[in-house]
Amino acid sequence: APKKPLTKSQSLGEPLARGSPQKAPAPHLKELTFGTADGELGQLLESPAGVFAVVLGCQEASLARLSAHMQEELVGPEERQQLLQAELAGKRWASLAVLDPRPCCQSGDAWYFRVGFTFEHRQLQFAAKVPKPCCSSLGVQSSLGTHCSIQRLLGRFTDRLPRELVLPGIPGKHSQGPSREEPVCAAPQPVLQVLLCAEVPQQTLADFVKGSHALHRTSPGHYERLGCLLLLQLCMGLEHLRGQNVAQGDLCPENLLLVECPCPPQSQQGQKEPLGLSLPRLLISSFFKVQEKQRPRSSSQEQDWSQGIAAPSPPAAAELNVGRLIYQILHVDISLENILGFGSKRLPEIPSLSIYSAGLKRLTALLLHRDPHQRVSIEQARGILQVLLWGPRQELFARSRKSLELLRSWLEVKRALLLLRFAENSAGAKVSPGLEEWLCCQYFQGVTEHTLYQITQVFYA
């Protein structure tokens, strides 16, 4: 709603009209702005408790608006995506411009090519996803809704592969098969199903981890914070999928995509972080429909979750996979036997390199517990990662006993400080809010003191 101008009568308290006063209905807290008329605002200021409620309500409403705005900056307006999907319906390779004949990214189950398409007089870039022959099951990707951690499908078609496209050799086949420099498919080019995806992946999580050994050694705090933020995005995506009765396919680093976030405004271009230090978006790109959502009752009932799409695992396998991913991100080798707890009661040690190391070690122990009933869920893992990133820290409870009142007060102060930080950064023209700020907003917008109490009980036990 447009802001109401601050008129003289409103600012100085002059009567708006003669006659008997009529009390207007109290405005909703979400509708309050700096330009709200003093006559309306005064109804909420009749007691200190009323003022307190107004301030807290306005903070929560502001966080929700900021979060929605940042999400739109990250993924684009929903209406525009729907228009784009309609425009791409029925289009094939002939309507697309191949921007690079070689894949921009190769995941475990697909090749990705950068393609261009003209829409509303603008040249847009998409990723053409070409599934590998061994991974023809494309699941239920067209009905997943919009989420920052889920690969978005704009269209699909079946067509003969353009001759200029190069499909590198499939990893793992080291015999007399073609090399990475030779096309797999000889003429005539095969007819393949293609998915058009909104985001163009730069690399997989496996590529990122493989190339980040030096960064982990030289800047362990920064690297492990990046790891926490990537894991948080993964957990949020898995939660979204479970809400739609859908599960991830092969949840391994090779099938998790990393996408560069939108470029900052022109005034901030010179402040761009060096490669490897900036936080990318993490996308889940492999899905299947869940048939059974019940968790296994004992370790002996665990299915072979390591086989990925070939043998879809139970929902509980997501917790095991996330636990294994933590070790892989931290460059610690771990075997399947270690994870399932059959060969050893002790998990591999995680070195204490930063303030995040102990928390990640605690989280892996909770995710990989031998007893399925003792494991934390993906929702709890997401909450633990948020606490590890933004608090409350254990030191909060050193002076005062943990209580709902203490946690409520902590939340109220942190929300106020977060909004002040956004305001100060905006006034100082430092940096526009990005992915990390959106993730932080999501946390403080939705968390309650009750949730914090439960999460900290588990995490700090």
N, C-alpha and C positions, 0 to 999 in steps of 0.2 A: 504494500500500500504506500502511496506517495506521502512524504512527510508534510505535516501541516506547518504553514509559516508561523514564525514566532511574532504574533501581532502585539501592538502596544497594550491593548486591553488585557491580553493574556499575561504579558510580562509584568504589568503594573497592578494587576488585580482589579481593573475597572469593571463594573457590571456590564454584562453582555446585552441585557434587555431589561426594560422596566416591568413592574408587575410582580406577582408572587413568584418566588423562586421554585423551580421544579428540579428535583434531584435526578440527574441523568444516571443511567446505568453505569456501574463501575467498568472501566475498560479492562479487557483481558491483558494479562501481563505480557503476552507475546506481541500485543499490538502497541505497547508503549514505545515511544521514541523521544528524542530530545525535543521534538516539536509538539508533543502532546500538550493540549490546553491545560493550564493550571487548574481550571474548574474541574476537569476530569481527574487530574492527578491528585487533587486535594482529598478526594474521597478515600485514597489509599494511604494517606499520611496521618490518620487520626490517632495512631498509637505507635510506639517503637516497634512492636511486633509487626505492624502493618508495613512500616518502612523496611524492616529486615526482609519480609517476604517479597516486597517489590524488588529490592536489590538482587536477591537470590534468583527470583523468577526471571528478571531481565538478563542476568548472567547466563542462565541456562538457555534462554531463547537466543541470545547472541551467539553462543557456542554452536547451537544447532544451525543457525544461518551461515556462520563462517564455515562450518563443516560441509554444508551443502554446496556452498560456493567453491570451496577448494576441490571437492569431488568433481564438480562440473569442469573445472580447469584441467583436472587430470584425465578424465575419460570423455569429456565433451557432452553437450546437451543430448538428452534422450531423444527429443523430437528430431534433431538433425540426424541421428543414427537411423531412425525409422525411415526418414526420407531417403537416406542413402541406400538402405536395404531395398526399398522399392525401386530405386533407380538402377540398382545392380541386378535386379531379378531378370533372368534370361540372358545376361551378358556372359561372354566367353573370352577366350584368350584374345580374339580379334579386337575386342573393345578395350583391352588393357595395354599399357606400354610397359614392356619388360625393361626395367631400369638397370638390371645387372644379370648377365646370363648365369652367373654362379650363385649358389645359395648364400644368403646373408647370415644364415644360421642353420645348423643341422642338429636336430634333437634325436632322441633315441628312436622315435617312431615317424619322423617326417623331415622333409626338406622345406625350407622357407625361402621364397624369392621375393625381392623387392619389386613391386609393380606400381604404376601410376594410373590414375583415372581422373578425368576432368569432370568436376561437379560444381555447379553454380559458378562457372567461370574461374574456378581455382583448380590447380593440379594437386591432387591428394595422393598420398602414398599409403599403400596397404602391403600386407604380406600374403602371398599366394602359398598356401600350405599344401604340399604334395605328400600324401601319406606313403610310407615305404611299403613295398609289396608284402612284407611280413606283418604289417600292422593295418590291415584293411578295415578293422572295426572302428568306426568314427563315433560310436556312442550316441549320446543325446544332446550334443553340443548346441543345437539350434534353439533349445527351450530353457536355457539356464538363467536368463535375465541378466541385467547389467551389474557387474561387481568389479571392483578395482583389481582383484586378484584372479579373475577368471578370464580366459581368452574369449574375446568377443567375435562372434561369427556374423559377417555382413552378407554372405551369399555363398552358394556352392554351385558347381557345374561339373559336367563330365565332357571332356574334350581331348583331342589329340595334343600331345605335348609339343610346344613349339620347338623347332629344330635347334634354335640357338641356346636353349636351356641345357645346362650340364648337370647331370645327376651323379655326384661322386659315388665311389664304391661304398657299400654298406659296411660299417665298422664291424670287426669281428671275423670277417671272411678274408683270411690272409693267404689263402692258397693261390691257385692260378687265376683268381678273379681279377678284374680290372683294378688299376691303381686309382688313387684319388684324383689323378689328372685326366682320367679317361671316362667318357660317358658310359653308364651302365647299359643304356638302351641303344641298340643299333637301329638303322632305318628299316622299315618305317617306324616312326615314333609311336609309342603306345598311347592308347586311350586311357586316361586316368581321371579319377575324381579329384577335384580341387576345391579347397575351402578358402574363401577370402576372409582374412582376419584383419581387424581394425588396427592392431598393434604390430609393429615391425620389430621382431626380437633381434637383439644384438648378439647375444650368446646364451648358453645354457648355464644353469647354476654349476654344473660340473666344470665348464670352462672357467667360470669365475673363481671357483675354489682352487683349481689347478694353477691358475695364474696369480694367486694371491699369497703364496708362501712368503715372499719377501715383505709384503705389506703387513702380514701377521707378525713377522719378526720385528720390524722396525716401528710399527704403530699398533701394538696389540689392543689397546683400549679402543681405538677408532675402528679397527677391523672387527672386533668382537661385538661392538655396538651395531655395526652394519649387519653382522650375522643375526643378532637379536631382532632387528627390524625386518630382515628377510623372513625369518621364521615366524614373526608376528603376522606378516602378510599371508604366509602359507596357511596358518591356523585360521585366519579370518576367512580365507577362501574355502577351506574345508568345512567350516561352520555353515557357510552359505550353501554349499552343495548338499550337506546333510539335511538342511531345512527343506530341500526340494527332493529328498529321497534319491539323491544321486551321490555316487562316490567317485573318488579319483581313480584313474587307471593305474598305470605303473608309476608310483610315486617315488621316483629316483631322481638324482640331480640332473641326469641327461634329459629328462622330460619336463623340467621346470625351467621356464623361459625368463630371461631378464630383458626389460625394455627400458630405454632411456626415458626419463621424465621430460615433459615439455620444456623447451628452452626458456630461460628467464627473460624478462623484458630487456630491451636494447640497452638501457642504462646499467644493467647488471651483467652484461655479457663478459666484461673484463674480470668479474669475480667468480667465474666458473671454476669449480674444483678440478684438480688434476684427475686424469682417468684412473679409476679404481677407488677414489675416495668418495664419489657421489653415490647416493642411494638410488638404485634402480627399482622399478616396479617388478614384482615377481608374479608370473602368470602360471596357473595350472592349465594344462592344455590337453589332458587325456581323461576321459570320463566313461562311466558305464552306469546303468540303472541298478539300484540296489534291490535285491530280491529278499534279503533277510537282514534286519537291522539289529538282531539280538547279539550281544557280546558273548564270546565263548565262556563257558563255565569253569574251565580249568586249563592249565597249560597243555594238557594232553589233547585238548580239542582245538588247539590252534591249527588253522589251515596253513598251507604253504604259501605265505604272503609274498615270498620273494619272487614268484613267477609272474607277477604283474597281470597284464591283460589276459594272458593265456589261461590263467586260473584266478579270476577275481577274488580278492581276499575279503574277509569279514570286516565290518567297520572298525573293530578293535585294532586291525592291522595298521590303520592310520597312525595311531599312537606309537606303535613300534617303529614305523617308518620315520616319523618325525624325530624320535629319539636317535635313530641311526643317523639321520641327516645332521643332527647337532654335532656328532662325532666327526662326520665328514667335513663339515664347515670348519671345524676347529683343527683339521688336519691330523686327526687321531684315527689310526686304523682300528677297525672293529669287524669281527666276523659274525656270520649268522648265528653260530653256536653261542657266542657271547651275548647276543641280543636276546635270544630265547631263554638264556639262563640254563641250558642243559649241560654245558661243558664246565662252567665255572660259576660260583656264587658271586664273584666280584667282577664288576665291569672295568674296562681299561681306565686308567687314571687320566684325568683332564688337567693339564698343567695350569697353575695359577699365574696367569700373565697379566690380568687386568681386573678391574672391579666387577666385571661381568662373569669371570671364570667360575667362581664358586656358585653363583646362581644358575649358570648353565649346567654345571655338574649336578646340582640338586635336581634340576628339571629332568635331566636324562635318567637319573635314578628313579624318579616318579613315573616317567613314561615307560621305562623298560623293566618295571617290577615283575618278578617271576609270577606272582599271583595276579591274574587279570583283574580281580576285584580291588586290588590295591593300587592299580594304575590310575593316574589322573586322565581325564578325558581331554579331547582337543579343546573344548571350551575352557577347561581349567588351565590348560597349557597356555592358551591365549592370555588369560588373566595373569598368570605368573610372569609371562614375558612383559606385559604392561607394567606390572609392579617392579620388575627388574629394571625397566627403562626409566620410569617416571615416579617410582615410589608408590606407597610409603616405605621408607627404609626402616630397618630394624632399630636404628638409633632413635626413631620417633617414640618407641615404646620404652626407652631407657629411663626417661624421667616420669612418665605417666603410664599407668596400667592400660593395656589395650582395651578399648570399649567402643561401642557404636557412637557414643557422643564424641569421643576423640577423633575417630575416623571421619565423622560428619563435619567436624570443624576443620580438619585437615583438607577435606575436599572443597569446602567453601572458600578457604583461603587460596588454595592452589588454582581454582577456577578464576578467581579475581586476578591473581598474579599472571595467569596465562593470557587473559584478555588485555591486561596492561602491557604485556610483552608485545602482543600483536599491534596494539596502538602505537607503542614507541617505535617499533620497527617500521611501521607504515609512515609515521611522521618523519623519521630519520632517513627514509628511502634506502634502507639497508638491503633487505632481500624480501621478495614476495614469498608468502607461505607456500611450501612445497609438500612433497609426499610425507616427510617426517612430521611436519606440523599438522597435516591432516590426520595422520595416525594418532598423534597426541590428542587432537581435538576429539576424535572418536572415543578415546578412552575417557576423558573427563566429561564428555557429554552424556555417556551412557552408564558409567559406573555408579554404584550406590555404596553407602557405608556397610550395608549387609553383605554385598558381594565382596568388598574389600576384607571384611572380617573373615569370611570363609577362605578366601584365597591366601591371606597371610597366615591363617592357622595351618594350612597345608604347607606353604612354602617355607615358613620360618619355624616349623616344628622341630 
